[in-house]
Amino acid sequence: MAGEIPEEVLYHVLDALPTEISFIDADDTVRYFNKDDKRVFRRPKSAIGRKVQDSHPKKSRDKVNEILESFRQNRRDMVQFWIDHHGRRMLIRYFAVRDDQGSYLGTLEATEDITDIQGLEGEKRQL
């Protein structure tokens, strides 16, 4: 990593991203999410410190566990889905977070509304 960002500034940088992110540690505990009041898939602050499985409907918990286990066992580094949600196309990606030795540290979940991106054509090179 190059450079340093004060922690308070880093929170604002993460909120400025066009992506909702959540970090789940190696024990499946939710440790962080950005865009607290602007999320498409809202999470209560009480989700911090709780198991990620508790933030998902029962019908999807097996899929969540399968993804996390594939990251733990180093079978995958990324999984992605896309869904239509209230007329918008949402891209949901899960990334394994690993240290320099490849040890699993947790999972980064990233959700982005890609509806407008999908409609881009040609190039735009001017402001």
C-alpha positions as CSV (number, residue, x, y, z in Angstrom):
1,M,0.0,0.0,0.0
2,A,1.3,3.5,-0.8
3,G,0.5,6.5,1.3
4,E,-1.6,7.1,4.3
5,I,-5.2,8.3,4.9
6,P,-6.4,9.3,8.3
7,E,-9.2,7.0,9.6
8,E,-11.9,9.7,9.5
9,V,-11.1,10.6,5.9
10,L,-11.0,6.9,4.9
11,Y,-14.6,6.5,6.1
12,H,-15.7,9.4,3.8
13,V,-13.6,8.0,0.9
14,L,-15.4,4.7,1.3
15,D,-18.8,6.4,1.4
16,A,-17.9,8.3,-1.8
17,L,-17.6,5.1,-3.7
18,P,-20.5,4.3,-6.0
19,T,-20.6,0.9,-4.3
20,E,-22.1,-0.4,-1.0
21,I,-19.5,-2.4,0.8
22,S,-19.5,-4.6,3.8
23,F,-16.6,-6.4,5.4
24,I,-17.2,-9.8,7.1
25,D,-14.3,-11.2,9.1
26,A,-12.9,-14.7,9.0
27,D,-15.3,-15.8,11.7
28,D,-18.3,-14.6,9.6
29,T,-18.9,-11.5,11.8
30,V,-20.0,-8.3,10.2
31,R,-17.4,-5.7,11.0
32,Y,-18.1,-2.7,8.7
33,F,-20.4,-1.4,6.1
34,N,-20.5,2.0,4.4
35,K,-23.4,4.2,3.2
36,D,-25.3,3.6,6.5
37,D,-28.3,5.8,5.5
38,K,-28.1,5.5,1.7
39,R,-28.0,1.7,1.1
40,V,-30.3,-0.1,-1.3
41,F,-30.0,-3.2,0.9
42,R,-30.2,-1.5,4.3
43,R,-28.6,-3.0,7.4
44,P,-29.3,-1.9,10.9
45,K,-26.2,-0.7,12.9
46,S,-27.0,-3.7,15.2
47,A,-25.7,-6.0,12.4
48,I,-22.1,-4.9,13.4
49,G,-20.7,-7.7,15.6
50,R,-23.3,-10.2,14.5
51,K,-23.0,-13.2,12.2
52,V,-23.5,-12.3,8.5
53,Q,-25.9,-15.3,8.1
54,D,-28.3,-13.4,10.4
55,S,-28.5,-10.6,7.9
56,H,-29.8,-12.8,5.1
57,P,-33.1,-14.6,4.6
58,K,-33.1,-18.2,5.6
59,K,-33.6,-19.3,2.0
60,S,-30.2,-17.7,1.0
61,R,-28.1,-18.7,4.1
62,D,-26.9,-22.0,2.4
63,K,-25.6,-20.0,-0.5
64,V,-23.9,-17.5,1.9
65,N,-22.2,-20.4,3.7
66,E,-21.1,-22.0,0.5
67,I,-19.5,-18.8,-0.7
68,L,-17.7,-18.2,2.6
69,E,-16.5,-21.8,2.7
70,S,-15.1,-21.6,-0.8
71,F,-13.1,-18.6,0.1
72,R,-11.8,-20.2,3.3
73,Q,-10.7,-23.3,1.4
74,N,-9.1,-21.1,-1.3
75,R,-11.3,-22.6,-4.0
76,R,-12.5,-19.1,-5.1
77,D,-11.5,-15.5,-4.8
78,M,-14.6,-13.9,-6.2
79,V,-18.3,-14.7,-6.7
80,Q,-20.8,-12.4,-8.5
81,F,-24.5,-12.3,-9.0
82,W,-26.8,-9.7,-10.6
83,I,-30.5,-9.1,-9.8
84,D,-33.3,-6.8,-10.8
85,H,-34.3,-4.7,-7.8
86,H,-37.1,-2.2,-8.1
87,G,-36.5,-1.7,-11.8
88,R,-32.7,-1.3,-11.3
89,R,-29.9,-3.9,-12.1
90,M,-27.8,-4.6,-9.1
91,L,-24.4,-6.3,-9.4
92,I,-23.4,-8.1,-6.1
93,R,-19.9,-9.3,-5.8
94,Y,-18.1,-11.1,-3.0
95,F,-14.3,-11.0,-2.8
96,A,-12.0,-13.1,-0.5
97,V,-9.7,-10.8,1.5
98,R,-6.3,-12.4,2.1
99,D,-3.1,-11.3,3.7
100,D,0.3,-11.4,1.9
101,Q,0.7,-15.1,2.8
102,G,-2.7,-16.0,1.3
103,S,-4.4,-16.6,4.6
104,Y,-8.1,-15.8,4.6
105,L,-9.0,-12.6,6.6
106,G,-12.6,-12.3,5.6
107,T,-15.0,-11.3,2.8
108,L,-15.7,-8.0,1.1
109,E,-19.3,-7.7,-0.3
110,A,-19.8,-5.0,-2.9
111,T,-23.1,-4.0,-4.4
112,E,-23.5,-1.5,-7.2
113,D,-26.4,-0.3,-9.2
114,I,-25.1,-0.9,-12.8
115,T,-28.4,0.1,-14.6
116,D,-26.9,3.3,-16.1
117,I,-23.5,1.7,-16.8
118,Q,-25.2,-0.9,-18.9
119,G,-26.7,1.8,-21.2
120,L,-23.4,3.4,-22.1
121,E,-22.4,3.4,-25.7
122,G,-19.5,4.7,-27.6
123,E,-17.0,7.0,-25.8
124,K,-17.2,10.2,-23.8
125,R,-13.9,12.0,-23.6
126,Q,-15.1,15.5,-22.7
127,L,-16.4,16.9,-19.4
